[in-house]
Amino acid sequence: MNSCELVALISSLSCAIAEAFTEEELVVLATVFTQLGDSLATILANNEFNKNI
């Protein structure tokens, strides 16, 4: 999958999720996915740091 296909997939998923949940639920989902992304970035950064020790 190339970058443009990935962006299109994510946008489609966002629209489908937005249609399936209430605004209150979307607020929670948005924060959950933000935390998930941040946690994954932290894990990757820590792994890279530990490789260089």
Stockholm file with secondary structure:
# STOCKHOLM 1.0

chainA/1-53         MNSCELVALISSLSCAIAEAFTEEELVVLATVFTQLGDSLATILANNEFNKNI
#=GR chainA/1-53 SS CCHHHHHHHHHHHHHHHHHHSCHHHHHHHHHHHHHHHHHHHHHHHHHHHHHTC
#=GC SS_cons        CCHHHHHHHHHHHHHHHHHHSCHHHHHHHHHHHHHHHHHHHHHHHHHHHHHTC
//
